[in-house]
Amino acid sequence: MTKNIRGIQAANPARAKARAKADKSIIHNMATLARKLGFQTTQIDAILQQSPDRQITQTALLKAQKPDHFHYNRETFKSLIKQIASCFGRAILNKGPPMTLTAGRAIKLKDRYGIPPEHAQPLDRPHLFLDRLHSATSMQRNLSSLEVRRSVYYAFFGKPSSQTYMYTVL
């Protein structure tokens, strides 16, 4: 609780904070990106070996045949996991329409600094990726929490000079 000008206790709205629980598929995607960028460490190798696709494949192979009746040769099993998991990698990402900047209520002036309000986190989360932050956006009448986050990002890292930002009117 904070005190306002009159010294009366004022409730703090809930703020979005980092959670200790990590999403294994996101960590795997980050390790994949690190490998594509040329980084090679034993930690990255370990993460890539524990991919969600490989775990699903391993479970499917073990359940497809009754373990008390069948078994796989160790090298064959590893090869099958690699082959089947590579099929998952051929999925094509669905592209959506350009994101709009207002996904919820307009942000009040007092909420344009500090930790973002917790209610905005689920709305902004799908758009908090570099490719999304740099993509075309739609003009809106109200300032959104996502646009505030985008502005903070640009303040720290600057806008890329190679890309022209086009705003589309909805």
N, C-alpha and C positions, 0 to 999 in steps of 0.2 A: 504494500500500500504506500502511496505517496501522499504528501500533504499539498493541498492547493493553497492559493494566496491567503485565504482566511484561516489556515491552519487546520482545516477539517480533513479527515482521512478521505482520500479519493481512490476508488478502485482502479487498478491497472487492467486494461483489457489484455486478454491472453495474447501472447506473442509467439510466433513460430520460432522454435529453437531446434538445434540439431538433435537428432535422436541417436542413441548408441547402437541401434540395430541396423546392420548393413544388408542391402539386397545383394545376394550372391550373383544374380544375373548381371546387375549393374557393375559389380566388381570385375566380373569376367569380361564384360564389354570394355571396361577401362584397360584391362590387361591386354586385350586384343588390339586396342588402339595403340597402346604403348609398344607392342611388338611391331605393328605396322609403321610406327614412327622410328623404328630402329633400336629400341631399347631391348636388351637381353640380360636377364638376371635369372637366378634359380627361383626366386619368388614368383616372377612372372610365369615361368614354366610350370610351377606348382599350381598356380591359379588356373592356367589354361588346361591343365590335365584334369581339373575338377569342374569342368564346364557343366552347366545344367543339361545341355544336350547329351553329353557323355553319360551323365548319371541316369537320365531317362532311358537312354539306349541300353545301358548295362542292366537296369531293372527289367526292361522289356525282354532282353535276351534270356535272363535267368527265369522269368515267369513263363516264357513261351513254351519251354520244355520242362517237364517235371525234373527238378534237380536230383531226385532219388533214382530216376531212370536214365538220365542223360547228363553229360558233362562236355565242356569245351576244352580243347587243348589251350594252354595259357597264351601262346603266341597267336593262335587263331582267334581267340576271344578278343585280344587287344586289337587285332586287325579288323574284326567285325564291328567293334565299337567305333573305331575310327571311320570306317566306311559308312555306317548308318548315320553317325553324328554329322558327317559331311553333307548328308541329304538335308538336314535341318538348316544348314547354312545357305541353301539355295532359295530359301523363302525370300520374297520380295516385299520390302517395306511399303505399306500403303501411304500414299501422300494425301494429306488433307488440304482443304482450302487455306488461304492465308489466314493467320491468326488475327483475331480482333484484340484490341488492347483492353477493352472493358469486358471482363468476364463476370463481374459482380457489381457491387456498389462502388461509387466513385470514392476516391481516397480523400479524406479531409486533410487540411493543411497540417494539422498536428501529427498526422500519421505518415507524413512524407519523409521522415527521418527515423533513424534507429532501427530496431528489429521490426520486420513487417508483422501486421496483425495475423494471428493464427488462422482466422477464417479465410484469408487470402491464399494460404499455402496450397491447399488442394486445387484451387483454381489456376494458380501460376505454375505449379510443378511440371505439367506436361510441356511447358514452353521454356523452361530454364536450361536450355542446351545451346551451345555456341551457334549451331546452324540455325536454330530458331530465333535466337537473339539478333542474328544478322539478316534474317529473312524479311521480306516485304510485310508490312502491317497495314491494317485498315485505320483510317482516321476515325476518331471517336470524339464525342462532345465532352466527355468526362475523362479525367486523368485516372488511370487504373493503377493498381499495385504493381502490375507487371511492367508498366511504363516507368514507374519509379525505380524498380529493380534494374530495368534496362539502362536508365540514366545513370545509376550508380556504377553499373558495369562499364559504361562508356567513360565515366569520370576517371575510373582507375586505369582502364586499358586503352581508351581512345577508340574512335570509330575506324574501321579498316578503310583505307583510302582507295582500295582497288574496286570497291563495290559501290554502286549508286543505290541509294535507298529510295524505293518507289512506294508511295502511299496510295492505296486504292480506297476510293470512297464507297461506302456501303449504302 
